[in-house]
């Protein structure tokens, strides 16, 4: 399969969110954190005011904070008001709607904890509200992740940002390519980060491929609740100049919701998994693939389908599994269709037949979950 996550980042990020190295990205994320502050307050102590056509959030001490688009959307959601509709209103009317909705939410519950909201501010001259999340939100800071990635590169310098075309103006959208290549794959803003690293020094011998595959991974996060923390580990044939990953085989996907005490603990655990993947030798990876080829799920097609249905992977219905088995059976390069490796490749091949991107992503993720059985 081909993966477009990095391509989407490369093609849409403006210049001030694009970095030439993990170190530069880490410095930017650390700078955001150095001027950040947090406060947990009750909704009934907050009000929204209009000031010269802009909206500001004011708390008990009376210091106004401007709103980022993301923070405005989060406050609108808490007020049960459509953010898109409010943006089209005059500021004074939008403020009245927000205040009404926030007050109604606060009155609707006697649970003081439910009324609380976690505010993340950006203090650089003016005070700016970056996020308004629930009280149970557990923040993983972007610079904690980028710091780990820098450490990984120090221990394993073979992990680098892959080359991509340099977009001429760096603004959003395709505005022309000048033919020059540079390291790309490190992106960060005031609300998220994404990093794409590859090891193109050593190929892993993968049955059914010519010359084997390289290793790569994505890591992403949001400090403000825009997305989970996640990682995607994969093998691939090559990365083109617009950062499409060609000939990829998913190894595993991991996601952590920013909720409760488990979030930082899970982040630490996944950081260990990432380091293990990055530091593994080609022989280790080949042994794992051999394990997947040798792990037989059943003696017949029906036994294989029953075994996989028992894994309760939501995306894998009996119909999809049956079609995947038939595809794997037709391709000798996959080995036995009754093996984990055979079924993983059959599912991946089935995903490429779908005209819908969401269906392909869903099946590719399911194939990664299945591969974890052997890995």
ABEGO torsion letter per residue (X at the ends): XBBAAAAAAAAABBAAABBABAAAAAAAAAAAAAABBBBBBBAAABBBBBBGGBBBBBBAAGBBBBBBAAAAAAAAAAAGBBAAAAAABBAAAAAAAAAAAAAAAAAABABAAAABBBBBBBBBGBBBBABBBBAABBBBBAAAAAAAAAAAAAABAABBBBBBBBBAAGBBEBAEBAGBBBBBGBBBBAABBBBBBBBAABBBBBBGBBGEBBBBBBBBBBAAGABBBBBBBBBBABBBAAGBBBGBBBABBBBBBBBEAAAAAAAAAAAAAAAAAAABBAAAAAAAAAAAAABBABABAAAAAAAAAAAGBAABBAAAAAAAAAAAAABAAAEBAABAAAAAAAAAAAAAABABAAAAAAAAAAAAAAAAAAX
